[in-house]
């Protein structure tokens, strides 16, 4: 039982390390590829069209918000900085400035001048709900932007989950992290089981609980440093004993069956990584606590003592064969039969004297 628990701890520990690595790589890619900023631009493009979006991202206010952003991507042939998000009031202010709308009369004229299409119908729909008031129209724009961004954020999280599966599969192949092979190596080597289980215990007791990757405003430098730490200080110490990597592969034994097992193991690893580091950390904490408590003590054997009462003599002390407690019981416990009271002697009649 303890050996099986150590095997499970080892596998969960490996999944935790690679989940942390995949989340950090995801954060690094989100910064380099400007995933959040690109998603924001696509959402705005879906709302106002390509032409207006081109003017939107060139607006000085939008560029000012992008100045402190580390996300840069190539748009319209130029590498531009993009903010991770903007507020609804910023969206409405920039949009009304692009359309050169300053008062109620300009609002109706600009909407009527829009080209026929979905954007014009939407603008007319919002205009009818505000009775032509510019302030109310601006509020409707902000509400519209908020609803669209809520759905866009959900789509971004789903895309991030798919990215995480792909990154997990890539890491499984690069490090040859095959769950089937890891299980085999742990099951046949008791010393390896103990070493990995002890390393997992140390890790879970000394490291803070992982947090979700910062995909909205990723820190590229911090992500790069964390990747180096995970690979050099954690994964590299257990890679060779667990059979990770490609150095220990005997290519003379490689065949179709070997590749099939590898593919199954890599896909299993990728799916496990997609569950996230928080899931594996909490699971490892529970398993480590269970291992530290050890197996339950064996129950003391039950013994039966037979008491035979022969004479109403004082009771003798009962000694348990287990040697736990040897305190004698009162004599009344064993005296279950009361003695009958003594009968008085029979009176005999005096003998009559015979006549002489």
KEVEX-169666 format. One record per residue (C-alpha): x, y, z; residue number from 1; residue in one letter. Coordinates in steps of 0.05 Angstrom, whole numbers. Layout:
N
+--------+--------+--------+-----+------+
!     xx !     yy !     zz !  nr ! rest !
+--------+--------+--------+-----+------+
!      X !      Y !      Z ! NUM !    A !
...
+--------+--------+--------+-----+------+
END
This chain:
356
+--------+--------+--------+-----+------+
!     xx !     yy !     zz !  nr ! rest !
+--------+--------+--------+-----+------+
!      0 !      0 !      0 !   1 !    X !
!     56 !     49 !     18 !   2 !    X !
!     94 !     32 !    -45 !   3 !    X !
!     33 !     46 !    -88 !   4 !    X !
!     23 !    112 !    -52 !   5 !    X !
!     95 !    131 !    -66 !   6 !    X !
!     86 !    115 !   -140 !   7 !    X !
!     24 !    160 !   -144 !   8 !    X !
!     61 !    216 !   -107 !   9 !    X !
!    118 !    211 !   -157 !  10 !    X !
!     72 !    216 !   -218 !  11 !    X !
!     32 !    274 !   -188 !  12 !    X !
!     97 !    310 !   -171 !  13 !    X !
!    121 !    304 !   -243 !  14 !    X !
!     54 !    329 !   -269 !  15 !    X !
!     58 !    388 !   -221 !  16 !    X !
!    127 !    408 !   -245 !  17 !    X !
!    108 !    404 !   -318 !  18 !    X !
!     42 !    441 !   -305 !  19 !    X !
!     81 !    498 !   -273 !  20 !    X !
!    129 !    498 !   -332 !  21 !    X !
!     73 !    498 !   -383 !  22 !    X !
!     37 !    555 !   -348 !  23 !    X !
!    100 !    596 !   -346 !  24 !    X !
!    115 !    582 !   -420 !  25 !    X !
!     43 !    603 !   -435 !  26 !    X !
!     54 !    668 !   -398 !  27 !    X !
!    119 !    680 !   -436 !  28 !    X !
!     86 !    668 !   -504 !  29 !    X !
!     28 !    713 !   -484 !  30 !    X !
!     78 !    769 !   -474 !  31 !    X !
!    119 !    757 !   -537 !  32 !    X !
!     60 !    746 !   -583 !  33 !    X !
!     15 !    799 !   -552 !  34 !    X !
!    -42 !    749 !   -546 !  35 !    X !
!    -85 !    793 !   -501 !  36 !    X !
!    -74 !    855 !   -543 !  37 !    X !
!    -88 !    818 !   -607 !  38 !    X !
!   -152 !    790 !   -577 !  39 !    X !
!   -173 !    861 !   -557 !  40 !    X !
!   -161 !    887 !   -628 !  41 !    X !
!   -200 !    829 !   -658 !  42 !    X !
!   -259 !    843 !   -611 !  43 !    X !
!   -259 !    917 !   -630 !  44 !    X !
!   -254 !    899 !   -704 !  45 !    X !
!   -315 !    855 !   -697 !  46 !    X !
!   -353 !    913 !   -666 !  47 !    X !
!   -336 !    971 !   -711 !  48 !    X !
!   -304 !    941 !   -773 !  49 !    X !
!   -234 !    939 !   -802 !  50 !    X !
!   -230 !   1011 !   -827 !  51 !    X !
!   -252 !   1042 !   -761 !  52 !    X !
!   -206 !    994 !   -722 !  53 !    X !
!   -145 !   1018 !   -762 !  54 !    X !
!   -161 !   1090 !   -741 !  55 !    X !
!   -178 !   1067 !   -671 !  56 !    X !
!   -109 !   1036 !   -656 !  57 !    X !
!    -74 !   1097 !   -685 !  58 !    X !
!   -112 !   1144 !   -641 !  59 !    X !
!    -64 !   1183 !   -594 !  60 !    X !
!   -104 !   1163 !   -532 !  61 !    X !
!   -100 !   1089 !   -550 !  62 !    X !
!    -26 !   1095 !   -564 !  63 !    X !
!    -15 !   1130 !   -497 !  64 !    X !
!    -47 !   1071 !   -462 !  65 !    X !
!     -1 !   1025 !   -501 !  66 !    X !
!     62 !   1063 !   -480 !  67 !    X !
!     70 !   1024 !   -415 !  68 !    X !
!     52 !    957 !   -445 !  69 !    X !
!    105 !    905 !   -458 !  70 !    X !
!     62 !    872 !   -512 !  71 !    X !
!     83 !    890 !   -582 !  72 !    X !
!     57 !    859 !   -646 !  73 !    X !
!     59 !    874 !   -721 !  74 !    X !
!     -3 !    908 !   -748 !  75 !    X !
!     -9 !    940 !   -817 !  76 !    X !
!     64 !    925 !   -830 !  77 !    X !
!     87 !    962 !   -767 !  78 !    X !
!    106 !    935 !   -699 !  79 !    X !
!     58 !    967 !   -649 !  80 !    X !
!     49 !    965 !   -575 !  81 !    X !
!    -20 !    942 !   -552 !  82 !    X !
!    -53 !    950 !   -484 !  83 !    X !
!    -81 !    887 !   -452 !  84 !    X !
!   -149 !    920 !   -441 !  85 !    X !
!   -186 !    986 !   -443 !  86 !    X !
!   -247 !   1010 !   -405 !  87 !    X !
!   -316 !   1022 !   -435 !  88 !    X !
!   -309 !   1098 !   -426 !  89 !    X !
!   -243 !   1097 !   -464 !  90 !    X !
!   -275 !   1058 !   -521 !  91 !    X !
!   -334 !   1106 !   -527 !  92 !    X !
!   -290 !   1168 !   -522 !  93 !    X !
!   -242 !   1145 !   -576 !  94 !    X !
!   -299 !   1121 !   -622 !  95 !    X !
!   -338 !   1186 !   -617 !  96 !    X !
!   -274 !   1226 !   -629 !  97 !    X !
!   -258 !   1185 !   -692 !  98 !    X !
!   -329 !   1197 !   -717 !  99 !    X !
!   -321 !   1271 !   -700 ! 100 !    X !
!   -385 !   1273 !   -659 ! 101 !    X !
!   -389 !   1329 !   -608 ! 102 !    X !
!   -464 !   1343 !   -602 ! 103 !    X !
!   -533 !   1314 !   -616 ! 104 !    X !
!   -540 !   1341 !   -686 ! 105 !    X !
!   -472 !   1313 !   -708 ! 106 !    X !
!   -491 !   1246 !   -678 ! 107 !    X !
!   -552 !   1236 !   -722 ! 108 !    X !
!   -516 !   1262 !   -784 ! 109 !    X !
!   -456 !   1216 !   -775 ! 110 !    X !
!   -500 !   1155 !   -764 ! 111 !    X !
!   -540 !   1170 !   -827 ! 112 !    X !
!   -474 !   1178 !   -866 ! 113 !    X !
!   -448 !   1110 !   -847 ! 114 !    X !
!   -444 !   1059 !   -903 ! 115 !    X !
!   -499 !   1008 !   -907 ! 116 !    X !
!   -484 !    947 !   -865 ! 117 !    X !
!   -486 !    917 !   -796 ! 118 !    X !
!   -448 !    975 !   -764 ! 119 !    X !
!   -500 !   1026 !   -788 ! 120 !    X !
!   -559 !    984 !   -766 ! 121 !    X !
!   -527 !    975 !   -697 ! 122 !    X !
!   -514 !   1050 !   -691 ! 123 !    X !
!   -586 !   1066 !   -710 ! 124 !    X !
!   -610 !   1014 !   -659 ! 125 !    X !
!   -570 !   1047 !   -603 ! 126 !    X !
!   -592 !   1116 !   -626 ! 127 !    X !
!   -666 !   1098 !   -621 ! 128 !    X !
!   -657 !   1074 !   -550 ! 129 !    X !
!   -627 !   1140 !   -528 ! 130 !    X !
!   -677 !   1189 !   -559 ! 131 !    X !
!   -619 !   1222 !   -595 ! 132 !    X !
!   -584 !   1245 !   -531 ! 133 !    X !
!   -508 !   1243 !   -538 ! 134 !    X !
!   -494 !   1226 !   -465 ! 135 !    X !
!   -544 !   1168 !   -466 ! 136 !    X !
!   -514 !   1144 !   -532 ! 137 !    X !
!   -445 !   1144 !   -500 ! 138 !    X !
!   -471 !   1102 !   -442 ! 139 !    X !
!   -502 !   1052 !   -490 ! 140 !    X !
!   -435 !   1046 !   -526 ! 141 !    X !
!   -401 !   1031 !   -460 ! 142 !    X !
!   -453 !    978 !   -441 ! 143 !    X !
!   -446 !    947 !   -510 ! 144 !    X !
!   -370 !    945 !   -503 ! 145 !    X !
!   -375 !    914 !   -433 ! 146 !    X !
!   -420 !    857 !   -457 ! 147 !    X !
!   -376 !    843 !   -517 ! 148 !    X !
!   -313 !    842 !   -474 ! 149 !    X !
!   -345 !    794 !   -424 ! 150 !    X !
!   -356 !    744 !   -480 ! 151 !    X !
!   -288 !    759 !   -510 ! 152 !    X !
!   -255 !    744 !   -443 ! 153 !    X !
!   -289 !    677 !   -440 ! 154 !    X !
!   -265 !    661 !   -511 ! 155 !    X !
!   -195 !    683 !   -492 ! 156 !    X !
!   -194 !    635 !   -433 ! 157 !    X !
!   -218 !    577 !   -477 ! 158 !    X !
!   -164 !    593 !   -528 ! 159 !    X !
!   -113 !    595 !   -472 ! 160 !    X !
!   -135 !    526 !   -450 ! 161 !    X !
!   -123 !    499 !   -520 ! 162 !    X !
!    -56 !    533 !   -521 ! 163 !    X !
!    -39 !    499 !   -455 ! 164 !    X !
!    -55 !    430 !   -484 ! 165 !    X !
!    -10 !    444 !   -543 ! 166 !    X !
!     46 !    470 !   -499 ! 167 !    X !
!     38 !    409 !   -454 ! 168 !    X !
!     44 !    362 !   -513 ! 169 !    X !
!    106 !    399 !   -538 ! 170 !    X !
!    139 !    395 !   -469 ! 171 !    X !
!    122 !    321 !   -464 ! 172 !    X !
!    157 !    307 !   -530 ! 173 !    X !
!    217 !    353 !   -516 ! 174 !    X !
!    230 !    323 !   -447 ! 175 !    X !
!    204 !    253 !   -467 ! 176 !    X !
!    157 !    257 !   -407 ! 177 !    X !
!    120 !    192 !   -416 ! 178 !    X !
!     72 !    175 !   -359 ! 179 !    X !
!     74 !    101 !   -375 ! 180 !    X !
!    150 !     99 !   -372 ! 181 !    X !
!    151 !    140 !   -308 ! 182 !    X !
!    103 !     92 !   -275 ! 183 !    X !
!    145 !     33 !   -296 ! 184 !    X !
!    210 !     62 !   -268 ! 185 !    X !
!    177 !     80 !   -202 ! 186 !    X !
!    144 !     12 !   -194 ! 187 !    X !
!    209 !    -28 !   -203 ! 188 !    X !
!    256 !     16 !   -162 ! 189 !    X !
!    238 !     24 !    -88 ! 190 !    X !
!    297 !     71 !    -75 ! 191 !    X !
!    275 !    116 !   -132 ! 192 !    X !
!    204 !    117 !   -104 ! 193 !    X !
!    229 !    141 !    -36 ! 194 !    X !
!    275 !    194 !    -66 ! 195 !    X !
!    221 !    224 !   -110 ! 196 !    X !
!    168 !    220 !    -55 ! 197 !    X !
!    216 !    257 !     -7 ! 198 !    X !
!    230 !    309 !    -60 ! 199 !    X !
!    155 !    319 !    -70 ! 200 !    X !
!    145 !    326 !      5 ! 201 !    X !
!    200 !    379 !      9 ! 202 !    X !
!    172 !    417 !    -50 ! 203 !    X !
!    100 !    419 !    -26 ! 204 !    X !
!    122 !    440 !     44 ! 205 !    X !
!    169 !    495 !     22 ! 206 !    X !
!    137 !    525 !    -40 ! 207 !    X !
!     75 !    570 !    -41 ! 208 !    X !
!     12 !    548 !    -75 ! 209 !    X !
!     15 !    564 !   -150 ! 210 !    X !
!    -28 !    618 !   -180 ! 211 !    X !
!    -61 !    624 !   -248 ! 212 !    X !
!    -14 !    650 !   -303 ! 213 !    X !
!    -17 !    725 !   -314 ! 214 !    X !
!    -41 !    726 !   -386 ! 215 !    X !
!    -70 !    796 !   -383 ! 216 !    X !
!     -5 !    833 !   -367 ! 217 !    X !
!     51 !    781 !   -369 ! 218 !    X !
!    120 !    796 !   -342 ! 219 !    X !
!    168 !    767 !   -394 ! 220 !    X !
!    231 !    774 !   -352 ! 221 !    X !
!    200 !    740 !   -291 ! 222 !    X !
!    171 !    684 !   -334 ! 223 !    X !
!    239 !    671 !   -366 ! 224 !    X !
!    272 !    668 !   -298 ! 225 !    X !
!    220 !    620 !   -271 ! 226 !    X !
!    228 !    573 !   -331 ! 227 !    X !
!    302 !    569 !   -318 ! 228 !    X !
!    291 !    554 !   -245 ! 229 !    X !
!    241 !    499 !   -258 ! 230 !    X !
!    284 !    465 !   -310 ! 231 !    X !
!    351 !    471 !   -276 ! 232 !    X !
!    332 !    461 !   -203 ! 233 !    X !
!    272 !    415 !   -204 ! 234 !    X !
!    262 !    377 !   -268 ! 235 !    X !
!    336 !    363 !   -282 ! 236 !    X !
!    346 !    330 !   -214 ! 237 !    X !
!    294 !    276 !   -228 ! 238 !    X !
!    298 !    272 !   -304 ! 239 !    X !
!    351 !    218 !   -311 ! 240 !    X !
!    326 !    170 !   -255 ! 241 !    X !
!    254 !    174 !   -281 ! 242 !    X !
!    275 !    162 !   -354 ! 243 !    X !
!    259 !    233 !   -378 ! 244 !    X !
!    298 !    259 !   -437 ! 245 !    X !
!    326 !    225 !   -498 ! 246 !    X !
!    396 !    206 !   -473 ! 247 !    X !
!    374 !    140 !   -444 ! 248 !    X !
!    335 !    116 !   -505 ! 249 !    X !
!    361 !     51 !   -535 ! 250 !    X !
!    346 !     65 !   -608 ! 251 !    X !
!    361 !     -8 !   -627 ! 252 !    X !
!    298 !    -28 !   -589 ! 253 !    X !
!    254 !     25 !   -620 ! 254 !    X !
!    197 !     -2 !   -663 ! 255 !    X !
!    124 !     13 !   -679 ! 256 !    X !
!     99 !    -13 !   -612 ! 257 !    X !
!    150 !     32 !   -576 ! 258 !    X !
!    125 !     93 !   -613 ! 259 !    X !
!     52 !     75 !   -598 ! 260 !    X !
!     65 !     71 !   -524 ! 261 !    X !
!    104 !    136 !   -527 ! 262 !    X !
!     48 !    171 !   -563 ! 263 !    X !
!     -3 !    148 !   -512 ! 264 !    X !
!     42 !    170 !   -455 ! 265 !    X !
!     55 !    238 !   -485 ! 266 !    X !
!    -18 !    252 !   -498 ! 267 !    X !
!    -35 !    230 !   -427 ! 268 !    X !
!     18 !    277 !   -400 ! 269 !    X !
!     -9 !    335 !   -442 ! 270 !    X !
!    -80 !    324 !   -418 ! 271 !    X !
!    -55 !    321 !   -346 ! 272 !    X !
!    -17 !    386 !   -355 ! 273 !    X !
!    -79 !    420 !   -381 ! 274 !    X !
!   -113 !    409 !   -312 ! 275 !    X !
!    -67 !    463 !   -285 ! 276 !    X !
!    -15 !    469 !   -231 ! 277 !    X !
!    -65 !    487 !   -177 ! 278 !    X !
!   -102 !    421 !   -185 ! 279 !    X !
!    -38 !    379 !   -180 ! 280 !    X !
!    -11 !    420 !   -121 ! 281 !    X !
!    -74 !    408 !    -80 ! 282 !    X !
!    -74 !    334 !    -98 ! 283 !    X !
!      0 !    328 !    -78 ! 284 !    X !
!    -13 !    361 !    -11 ! 285 !    X !
!    -66 !    310 !      6 ! 286 !    X !
!    -23 !    251 !    -16 ! 287 !    X !
!     37 !    276 !     23 ! 288 !    X !
!     -5 !    284 !     85 ! 289 !    X !
!    -31 !    214 !     76 ! 290 !    X !
!     39 !    187 !     68 ! 291 !    X !
!     63 !    224 !    130 ! 292 !    X !
!      8 !    195 !    173 ! 293 !    X !
!     32 !    125 !    156 ! 294 !    X !
!     -9 !     61 !    157 ! 295 !    X !
!    -60 !     53 !    214 ! 296 !    X !
!    -36 !     12 !    274 ! 297 !    X !
!    -56 !    -61 !    276 ! 298 !    X !
!   -114 !    -77 !    322 ! 299 !    X !
!    -96 !   -115 !    386 ! 300 !    X !
!   -117 !   -188 !    384 ! 301 !    X !
!   -180 !   -204 !    423 ! 302 !    X !
!   -174 !   -259 !    476 ! 303 !    X !
!   -228 !   -297 !    513 ! 304 !    X !
!   -217 !   -319 !    584 ! 305 !    X !
!   -259 !   -376 !    611 ! 306 !    X !
!   -272 !   -376 !    686 ! 307 !    X !
!   -290 !   -441 !    721 ! 308 !    X !
!   -319 !   -436 !    791 ! 309 !    X !
!   -310 !   -497 !    833 ! 310 !    X !
!   -317 !   -474 !    904 ! 311 !    X !
!   -340 !   -410 !    935 ! 312 !    X !
!   -269 !   -388 !    946 ! 313 !    X !
!   -244 !   -317 !    937 ! 314 !    X !
!   -237 !   -296 !    865 ! 315 !    X !
!   -169 !   -299 !    831 ! 316 !    X !
!   -138 !   -243 !    790 ! 317 !    X !
!   -149 !   -248 !    715 ! 318 !    X !
!    -87 !   -234 !    672 ! 319 !    X !
!    -97 !   -216 !    599 ! 320 !    X !
!    -54 !   -254 !    550 ! 321 !    X !
!    -40 !   -188 !    515 ! 322 !    X !
!     -6 !   -161 !    578 ! 323 !    X !
!    -40 !    -94 !    573 ! 324 !    X !
!    -79 !    -89 !    638 ! 325 !    X !
!    -76 !   -140 !    695 ! 326 !    X !
!   -122 !   -110 !    748 ! 327 !    X !
!   -163 !   -164 !    785 ! 328 !    X !
!   -238 !   -160 !    784 ! 329 !    X !
!   -281 !   -160 !    847 ! 330 !    X !
!   -300 !   -227 !    875 ! 331 !    X !
!   -374 !   -212 !    866 ! 332 !    X !
!   -366 !   -217 !    791 ! 333 !    X !
!   -353 !   -291 !    794 ! 334 !    X !
!   -400 !   -309 !    850 ! 335 !    X !
!   -463 !   -317 !    811 ! 336 !    X !
!   -494 !   -373 !    854 ! 337 !    X !
!   -516 !   -359 !    925 ! 338 !    X !
!   -504 !   -411 !    978 ! 339 !    X !
!   -566 !   -441 !   1010 ! 340 !    X !
!   -575 !   -424 !   1084 ! 341 !    X !
!   -556 !   -479 !   1134 ! 342 !    X !
!   -615 !   -520 !   1159 ! 343 !    X !
!   -626 !   -527 !   1236 ! 344 !    X !
!   -613 !   -596 !   1264 ! 345 !    X !
!   -673 !   -641 !   1272 ! 346 !    X !
!   -700 !   -651 !   1342 ! 347 !    X !
!   -704 !   -724 !   1365 ! 348 !    X !
!   -757 !   -747 !   1415 ! 349 !    X !
!   -732 !   -773 !   1482 ! 350 !    X !
!   -732 !   -847 !   1489 ! 351 !    X !
!   -783 !   -877 !   1537 ! 352 !    X !
!   -756 !   -919 !   1595 ! 353 !    X !
!   -775 !   -991 !   1595 ! 354 !    X !
!   -806 !  -1017 !   1660 ! 355 !    X !
!   -758 !  -1056 !   1702 ! 356 !    X !
+--------+--------+--------+-----+------+
END
